[in-house]
């Protein structure tokens, strides 16, 4: 469930178009910085739009070319 993740466990990658992001990953919306809906789970692209979930598990359909910042899990220190 997306509401169970901690954003501090992720690194934010440079902004890119959504269609260039790996499916089934987390993304940050730079234009909504600081709101409760600035992190989404990106599932897949479906035509011109995407299938994403917000923190409340509501479906969000972003444009495939929307600019987003991908999130990747930080490496665990040895």
C-alpha positions in Angstrom: 0.0 0.0 0.0 1.4 3.4 -1.0 0.5 5.0 2.3 2.9 2.7 4.1 6.1 4.0 2.3 8.5 6.5 3.8 9.7 9.0 1.3 13.0 9.4 3.2 13.9 5.8 2.1 14.1 7.0 -1.6 16.4 9.1 -3.7 14.8 11.5 -6.1 16.1 11.2 -9.7 16.1 14.0 -12.3 12.8 15.0 -13.8 11.8 13.1 -17.0 8.7 12.3 -19.0 6.5 9.6 -17.4 6.7 7.3 -20.4 10.5 7.0 -19.7 10.0 5.8 -16.1 10.1 2.2 -15.1 6.5 0.9 -14.6 5.4 -0.2 -11.1 7.6 2.4 -9.4 7.1 5.5 -7.3 7.1 9.0 -8.7 7.1 12.5 -7.3 5.1 15.3 -9.0 7.4 18.4 -9.0 4.5 20.8 -9.6 2.7 19.6 -6.5 5.7 19.8 -4.2 4.7 19.9 -0.5 1.2 18.6 -0.8 -0.2 15.2 0.3 -0.6 14.2 -3.3 3.0 14.8 -4.6 3.9 11.1 -4.5 2.2 8.5 -6.7 2.6 4.8 -7.4 3.0 4.6 -11.2 1.7 1.3 -12.5 1.7 1.5 -16.2 1.0 3.6 -19.4 -2.3 2.9 -21.1 -2.4 4.7 -24.4 -1.9 8.5 -23.9 -2.5 8.3 -20.1 -1.1 6.4 -17.2 -2.6 4.4 -14.3 -1.3 5.7 -11.0 -2.4 5.5 -7.4 -2.2 8.3 -4.8 -1.7 8.0 -1.0 -5.4 7.3 -0.6 -5.3 4.6 -3.2 -7.4 6.7 -5.6 -6.7 6.2 -9.3 -4.9 9.1 -11.0 -4.5 9.3 -14.8 -1.5 11.4 -15.7 -0.6 12.2 -19.3 2.1 9.9 -20.6 4.3 12.9 -21.3 3.9 14.5 -17.9 7.2 15.6 -16.3 7.8 13.6 -13.1 10.7 12.8 -10.7 11.2 9.0 -10.4 12.0 7.7 -6.9 14.4 4.8 -6.3 15.0 3.0 -3.1 18.2 4.1 -1.3 21.0 1.4 -1.1 21.2 0.0 2.4 24.5 0.8 4.1 26.8 -2.1 4.8 
